[in-house]
Amino acid sequence: MDHDHHDDRPDLDHRILTALHARGATPRVAAAARALSLAGEHGALWLAAGLAGAAVDRERRGAWLRGTALTAGAHLASMGVKRLVRRPRPGHVEPLVRTAGRHSFPSSHATSAAAAAVAFGALGAHVVPPLAAAMCLSRLVVGVHYPSDVAAGAALGAITARLGARWMTGGRDHG
């Protein structure tokens, strides 16, 4: 038995991905996952949300812009890690979306989503964390990441935003 061949005895990463990807067989689930994936491409949803927050919340405009910068920075960091690790995308499921790149680890969608959840959540945008969680799950449903890719991306994003929290809020700790 070849232990490097995942079809013989799939590991936990493969089994979880296979189970969640199967949820994409439901047309509404597939459509929602595709929409989230598209909205999260290059962190677009989160960057737009941060800029909208800055436009609406004039008192904390600087904090919103710095939170947006942290989110963008986390996304760029994930792209750098991806180039170093070079883990191939899952090959045992049929993806429901096209991807911008060939590499899987970490999920840049999860990185920017978690960074936005931490940064914008600290500014009172309570809808962002559950939307970010849905974004992370969507990457599994569409079949383009392993759960460990998503977990690592989310950790990278959350840590990046948390480390920048004092800078984001101008030295005031909001969470």
N, C-alpha and C positions, 0 to 999 in steps of 0.2 A: 504494500500500500504506500503510495507516494504522499507524504504528509504535506507537501507543498501544493498539491492539487486540491483546491477547495471543494470540488464537486464530490469527492469521496466522502468527506466528513466535514461539512461546513462549520466554521467557527462561529462564535456568538455574534460577531460583527455581521457576518453573512446572513445568519438566521434572522436577526432583527431587521436588517435591510429587506430581506425577502418578504417578511411578514408585513412590514409597513408599505412596501412597494405594491403589494397585492391590493391594498386599499385604493390604489389608483385605478383599479378596474371599475370602480363606481364613477360614472361620468361627472357628477357634481364634485366629488373629491378630487378627481384628476384636474378638472377645470380650475378649482380653487388653488391647488398646488402649483399648476402652471402659472396662474396669475401672480401668486406670491413670488415664484422664482423669477418671473420677468421683472416685477417691481423691485426686487432686491438686487438685480444685476448691477454690479459695480457700486453697490451701496446706495443706488439712486433714491429709493423710498426714504431711507433714513436721512440722507443729505437734504432732500426736499422737506422732510418734516422739521429738521433743524432750522433750515432757512425760514420756513413758515413760522416756527416758534419765535425766531428773532424778529420777524416782521410784525407779529401780533403782540408780543410781550415786550414792549419798548423798555420797560424798567430793567429787564434782565437780558436785553439784547446781546450784550457781551458774553454772558454765560451760555446762551443758546449758540452763538457763533463758535465759542471755544468747544462746546460739546459736539458741535458738528465737525470741527477740526479733529477732535479726538476720535470720532467715529471714522472719519476719512483716514486718519493715521493708522488706526487699528486695521482697517481694510488693506491699506498698503503693506502693513507688516505681514498680514496673512499671505499676501501675494509673494512676498519675499521668502517666507517659510516654504510656501508651495514650490517655489523654484529650487529650493535646497533639498527638500524631501523627495519630490518627484514621484509620489505614490500614484499609480494609475487609477483611473476611475473604475468603479465596479464593472465587471464584464459579464456577470452571471444574471443580470436583469436587463430588460430593454428600457432604456431611458425614455421618459415622456417629454423631455425638453432637450434642446441643444445646449451645449456649454461653451463658454468663452475660451476655455483651455482644457488641456488633457489631464491635468493633475488634480488630485482629490484631497490631499491633506495639507492644511486644514481647510474646512469649508469657509470661504470668504464671505458667503451669505450669512453664515452663523456668526462670524466674527463681527461684521458690521451691525448685525441685528442685536447681538448682546451688548456691544458698545453703546448703541443707541438706547437700549433698555436701561442700562445703568445711568448713562449721562442724562437722557431726557426724563427718565423716571425720577431722578433726583430733582428735576425742575417741575415736577408735578404732572407730567404727561403720563397718566396712569394707563392709558390705552396702549402705550408702546410695549411694555413687557409681555402681555399676552400675544400681541401681534408678532413680536420677535420670536416667541416660542413657536407660533404657528409657522413662521418663516423657516425656522430650524427644522421642524418636522416635514415641511414641504420638500426639503432637499432629499429626504429619505423616500417619500412617496413618489417623487419623480425619478428616483433611482440613480442619482448622480453622485451620491456620497455614502460612505459607510457611517454608522453611528459614531465611531471613534473620530472621524473627520469633523463631524458636527460638534461633538463634545469638545474637542480641542479648539475648534474655531470659536465656540461660545466662551470657553475659558480665556482665550487670548483677548477677545473683545471686552469681556467683563473686567479683566485685570487691567487692560490698557485704560479703560474709562475710569476705573476706581483709582488707579495711580494718578490720573490727571484731574481728579475731582476738586482738589484745593485750587489748582490753577483755573479750572473751569468756573468756579464760583467766586473767584477773586479773593481766595483765602478764607472764605466762610465755608464751613462744613455743613452741607445740606443732607447728609445721610451717611 
